[in-house]
Amino acid sequence: MRNAVANSSGRRATELLTHGQRSERRVGVFLNLLTHLTRSIAAGFTRYASKKGNWSVVLVHEGTDFQVVLGDDDFSTLDGLIVGYAWEKLPPVNCPVVYAHTPGGPPSGPTVCPDNHAIGRLGADHLLSLGLPYFAFVGLQTLGFSIERQQGFEQALAAHQRRTQPPMLFATWHEMAHGAAAVKQWLSTILLPCAVFCADDRVAGTVAAAARAAGVQVPEQLAILGVNDDDLACTATIPALSSIRINGEQIGYEAARLLERSMLGKEPRRPTLIRVPPSEVVQRGSTQILGYDDLTVCEAMRLIRTRAPHEPVTVDQIAAELRVHRQQLSRSFSACVGHPPKEEIDRVRADRIRALLIGSEMPVKQIAYDMGFSSPSQLIRFCRRILGRSPLEFRGKT
């Protein structure tokens, strides 16, 4: 099926170049629109389309069948489309296609997806900062995005000489949706208190429900972190779920950009795979705990998380506010957390900068001043030192 789509993509691009560009192009967005992530992907795509001025969007919901939400159902006249996980059910089309999902293997065409390894690393960083002694992963054993997030999570923990407990892996989404009893049984086999990273918010919701049924306190005994920052899924759980926000709009925008290149016949010979980094961790009740034995370290971590995203707080300022000597704070913090407080301050500020660079179009100058840098050049030097790239390089503009 994919080869047929690729061949038709080439024919369609040739037709467009031969007969000249049409005054209007019909582009399709075929996604399961029931999730926050896919809706944001569609929003990013339509944002790009609106800038073109001559793109007419056909919005289609991928369910048990294809349901047209916007436009008409004449798919034969589409000039291009993006499609999610339902590509196998795609009706016959004669146009370029861009895939907006994590491929199960090498991509067969232009593809844009989240950077799942980076998501796993970000999850590990957040859960490591809680100070809990044990870690675990819950996901789906056959899906590429879950496998990659688990790998990134475990690799990041290994870099800190930490290991995960045996994971809880479901075979299918259906099994996961009805898996509270299995998770409850799994919870009885792992060591607590434990920080659990879940492949996405739906999985995290199942874990939270099982913990409640098992009498395991969240977050005191079980800190839970999901992925996607789905507003409904996260706030429907008690306590509300912390989650990693994926920049779905950027995924949709990049997919539209690739689609335009395909429609113009500029698609690379080799399949393209673009991975979009995650935005940030949105912390809610399910991870609002600090498990360090030293109360001074807990309070220092709280101050860093509260103030560092918005101002250039220093270790001296934190120590003075806590009425302890700077060296004493540094020793205690390093012993509990595994790195000095200055490194934690830089990490928190870098996470905020990364989120603003990826998740917004805010000018670099404004980011610098909003975060308390004395000048944009100071922000640039910080980014190169901590992130390894300048802000413009991070946004892919140089």
C-alpha positions in Angstrom: 0.0 0.0 0.0 2.8 2.4 1.0 4.7 1.8 -2.3 1.6 2.5 -4.2 1.1 5.7 -2.4 4.7 6.7 -3.0 4.4 6.0 -6.7 1.2 8.0 -7.0 3.0 10.8 -5.1 5.6 11.0 -7.8 3.0 11.0 -10.6 1.0 13.7 -8.9 4.1 15.9 -8.4 5.0 15.5 -12.1 1.4 16.5 -13.2 1.6 19.6 -11.1 4.9 20.6 -12.5 3.8 19.9 -16.1 0.5 21.8 -15.9 1.6 24.5 -13.6 0.3 25.2 -10.0 -3.4 25.3 -9.6 -4.9 28.5 -8.1 -6.1 26.4 -5.1 -4.7 23.2 -3.6 -6.9 20.8 -1.7 -4.9 19.2 1.2 -6.2 16.5 3.5 -5.6 16.0 7.2 -6.5 12.4 8.1 -6.0 12.1 11.9 -7.8 10.6 14.9 -9.0 13.9 16.3 -10.1 12.5 19.7 -6.7 13.2 21.4 -5.2 16.5 22.4 -1.9 15.6 20.5 -3.6 14.9 17.2 -5.8 18.0 17.5 -2.7 20.1 18.0 -1.0 18.5 15.0 -4.0 19.4 12.9 -3.8 23.0 14.3 -0.1 23.2 13.3 -0.9 22.0 9.8 -3.8 24.5 9.3 -1.5 27.3 10.7 0.9 26.6 7.9 -1.9 26.2 5.4 -3.3 29.6 6.3 0.0 31.3 5.5 0.0 29.8 2.0 -3.3 31.5 1.2 -4.3 29.0 -1.5 -4.6 25.8 0.5 -8.1 24.4 1.1 -8.0 22.0 4.0 -10.1 18.8 4.1 -10.2 17.6 7.7 -11.0 13.9 8.2 -11.3 12.0 11.5 -9.7 8.6 11.5 -12.1 6.3 13.4 -13.6 2.9 12.4 -13.9 4.7 9.1 -13.0 8.1 7.7 -15.4 10.8 8.7 -15.2 14.2 7.0 -15.2 17.0 9.5 -14.4 19.9 7.2 -14.7 20.0 3.3 -16.0 17.3 1.0 -15.3 13.6 0.7 -13.9 13.7 -2.9 -10.5 12.3 -1.9 -9.6 11.6 -5.6 -8.9 15.3 -6.2 -6.6 15.9 -3.2 -3.2 17.5 -4.0 -1.6 16.1 -0.8 -2.4 14.8 2.6 -1.0 13.9 6.0 -2.1 10.8 7.7 -1.7 9.3 11.2 -1.8 5.6 12.3 -4.7 4.6 10.0 -2.6 4.7 6.8 -3.4 1.0 6.2 -7.1 2.0 5.8 -6.3 4.9 3.6 -8.8 5.1 0.6 -7.3 5.3 -2.9 -5.5 8.6 -3.4 -3.3 10.0 -6.2 -1.2 12.6 -4.3 1.8 13.0 -2.1 1.5 11.7 1.5 3.3 12.7 4.7 3.0 10.5 7.7 2.5 12.0 11.1 3.3 9.1 13.5 6.2 7.2 14.9 7.1 4.5 12.3 7.4 0.9 13.5 10.6 0.6 11.4 12.5 2.6 8.8 10.1 5.3 7.4 8.7 4.6 3.9 8.1 8.2 3.1 8.3 11.7 4.5 7.5 11.3 8.2 7.3 13.7 11.2 7.0 12.4 14.8 7.8 13.2 18.4 11.4 12.6 19.5 10.5 9.8 21.8 14.0 9.1 23.1 14.2 12.7 24.2 10.7 12.4 25.8 12.0 9.4 27.8 15.1 11.3 28.9 13.0 14.3 30.0 10.8 11.9 31.9 13.8 10.4 33.7 15.2 13.9 34.5 11.9 15.0 36.1 11.4 11.8 38.1 15.0 11.7 39.3 14.5 15.2 40.7 11.8 13.9 43.1 14.3 11.9 45.1 12.4 8.6 45.2 14.5 5.5 45.4 12.8 3.2 42.8 11.7 3.6 39.1 9.5 1.8 36.7 7.9 2.0 33.2 4.4 1.2 32.0 3.7 1.1 28.3 2.8 -1.0 25.2 5.2 -3.7 24.1 4.6 -3.5 20.3 4.2 0.2 19.5 7.2 2.1 18.3 6.6 5.3 20.3 6.3 3.4 23.6 9.4 1.3 22.9 11.5 4.4 22.1 10.2 6.3 25.2 11.1 3.3 27.4 14.6 3.2 25.9 15.2 6.9 26.4 13.9 6.6 30.0 16.1 3.6 30.9 19.2 5.0 29.2 18.9 8.3 31.1 18.5 6.4 34.4 21.5 4.3 33.6 23.6 7.4 33.0 22.8 8.3 36.7 23.6 4.7 37.8 19.9 4.0 38.4 17.9 1.1 37.1 14.2 0.4 36.6 12.1 -2.3 38.1 10.5 -4.9 35.8 8.1 -2.9 33.5 4.4 -3.4 33.0 3.8 -3.8 29.2 0.5 -4.3 27.6 0.0 -6.1 24.2 -2.7 -3.8 22.9 -4.6 -0.6 23.6 -7.7 -2.7 24.4 -5.8 -4.7 27.0 -4.4 -1.5 28.5 -7.9 0.1 28.7 -9.1 -2.9 30.7 -5.8 -3.5 32.5 -6.5 -2.0 36.0 -6.5 -5.4 37.6 -3.2 -6.4 35.9 -1.6 -3.1 37.0 -2.9 -3.6 40.6 -1.2 -7.1 40.6 2.0 -5.6 39.2 2.0 -2.9 41.9 2.0 -5.6 44.5 5.3 -6.9 43.1 7.4 -3.7 42.9 9.2 -1.7 45.6 7.7 1.5 46.9 8.0 4.4 46.9 8.4 4.4 43.2 8.5 6.9 40.3 6.6 5.5 37.3 7.0 6.8 33.8 4.0 6.0 31.5 4.1 5.8 27.7 1.2 8.3 27.5 -1.6 9.9 29.5 -4.1 7.1 28.9 -1.6 4.6 30.3 -1.0 6.9 33.3 -4.7 7.1 33.9 -4.9 3.3 34.1 -2.0 3.2 36.5 -3.6 5.9 38.7 -6.9 4.0 38.8 -5.1 0.8 39.8 -3.1 2.5 42.5 -6.3 4.0 44.0 -7.9 0.5 44.0 -4.9 -1.0 45.6 -4.7 1.6 48.3 -1.3 2.9 47.0 -1.0 6.7 47.7 -0.2 9.0 44.8 2.2 10.7 44.8 3.6 9.7 48.3 4.1 6.1 47.4 3.7 6.2 43.6 4.6 9.3 41.6 3.1 9.0 38.1 4.2 10.9 34.9 2.4 10.6 31.6 3.0 12.0 28.1 0.9 14.3 25.8 -0.5 16.7 28.4 -4.0 15.8 27.3 -6.1 18.3 29.3 -9.1 16.0 29.8 -7.1 12.9 30.7 -4.8 14.7 33.1 -7.4 16.7 35.0 -9.9 13.8 35.2 -7.6 11.9 37.5 -7.3 12.5 41.3 -4.7 13.8 41.9 -4.3 15.4 38.5 -1.6 13.8 36.3 1.8 15.4 35.6 2.6 15.0 31.9 5.2 15.8 29.3 3.9 18.3 26.7 4.6 17.3 23.1 4.8 20.1 20.6 2.0 18.8 18.3 1.7 22.1 16.5 5.3 22.0 15.4 4.8 18.4 14.2 1.8 19.5 12.1 3.7 22.6 10.8 6.7 20.5 9.8 4.4 17.9 8.2 2.8 20.7 6.1 6.2 22.0 5.1 7.3 18.5 4.0 4.0 18.1 2.1 4.6 21.3 0.2 8.0 20.1 -0.9 6.5 16.8 -2.0 3.8 18.6 -4.0 6.5 20.6 -5.7 8.5 17.5 -6.6 11.3 18.4 -4.1 10.8 15.3 -1.9 14.2 13.7 -1.2 14.9 10.3 -2.8 15.4 8.7 0.7 12.5 8.8 3.1 12.7 11.8 5.4 12.2 11.4 9.2 11.9 14.6 11.3 11.8 14.1 15.1 10.3 17.1 17.1 11.7 17.5 20.6 9.2 17.6 23.6 8.3 21.0 25.1 8.3 20.7 28.9 7.0 18.8 31.9 3.7 20.1 33.2 3.7 19.2 36.8 0.5 18.5 38.6 -0.4 16.6 41.8 0.8 13.1 40.7 4.5 14.1 41.0 4.3 17.0 43.5 6.5 15.3 46.1 10.1 15.6 47.2 11.3 12.4 48.7 14.7 13.6 50.0 15.4 12.8 53.7 17.1 16.3 54.1 14.3 18.9 54.5 16.7 21.7 53.6 17.3 20.0 50.2 13.6 19.6 49.7 13.0 23.3 50.3 16.0 24.2 48.1 14.6 22.1 45.3 11.2 23.8 45.7 12.7 27.3 45.5 14.7 26.3 42.4 11.7 24.9 40.6 9.6 28.0 41.5 12.1 30.7 40.8 14.6 29.5 38.3 12.3 29.4 35.3 11.7 33.1 35.6 14.8 34.7 37.2 18.6 34.0 37.4 18.5 32.8 41.0 21.9 31.9 42.5 23.0 29.3 45.0 24.0 32.1 47.4 20.4 33.5 47.3 18.9 30.1 48.0 21.3 29.5 50.9 20.6 32.9 52.4 16.8 32.4 52.2 17.2 29.0 53.9 19.6 30.5 56.4 22.3 27.9 55.7 25.9 28.3 54.6 26.4 28.0 50.8 29.0 25.2 51.2 26.7 23.3 53.5 23.8 23.5 51.1 26.0 22.4 48.2 27.3 19.4 50.1 23.8 18.3 51.2 22.2 18.9 47.8 25.0 17.0 46.0 24.7 14.1 48.4 20.9 13.8 48.0 20.4 14.7 44.4 23.6 13.6 42.8 24.7 17.0 41.4 25.3 20.5 42.9 22.5 23.1 43.1 24.0 25.3 40.4 23.6 22.4 37.9 20.0 22.0 39.0 19.3 25.7 38.5 20.9 25.6 35.0 18.8 22.5 34.2 15.5 24.1 35.2 16.3 27.3 33.3 17.4 25.3 30.2 14.1 23.3 30.3 12.2 26.5 30.3 14.2 28.0 27.5 13.8 24.8 25.4 10.0 24.9 26.0 9.8 28.6 24.8 12.0 28.0 21.8 10.1 25.0 20.6 6.6 25.8 21.8 6.3 29.4 20.9 7.4 32.0 18.3 8.5 34.4 21.0 11.5 36.4 19.9 14.8 35.5 21.4 15.2 39.0 22.8 11.9 38.7 24.7 12.8 35.3 26.1 16.1 36.7 27.3 14.5 39.6 29.2 11.5 37.6 30.5 13.9 35.1 32.1 16.1 37.7 33.6 19.1 37.6 31.4 20.8 41.0 31.1 21.0 40.7 27.3 20.1 38.4 24.4 23.9 37.7 24.0 23.9 36.3 27.6 21.0 34.0 26.7 22.9 32.9 23.6 26.0 32.1 25.6 23.9 30.1 28.2 22.2 28.1 25.4 25.5 27.2 23.8 27.0 26.1 27.2 24.0 24.1 28.4 22.1 23.1 25.3 25.0 22.9 22.9 23.3 25.2 20.4 22.3 28.8 19.9 18.6 29.7 20.1 18.4 30.1 16.4 20.2 26.8 15.8 17.8 25.2 18.2 14.8 26.5 16.1 16.5 25.2 13.0 16.8 28.6 11.4 20.5 28.6 10.7 
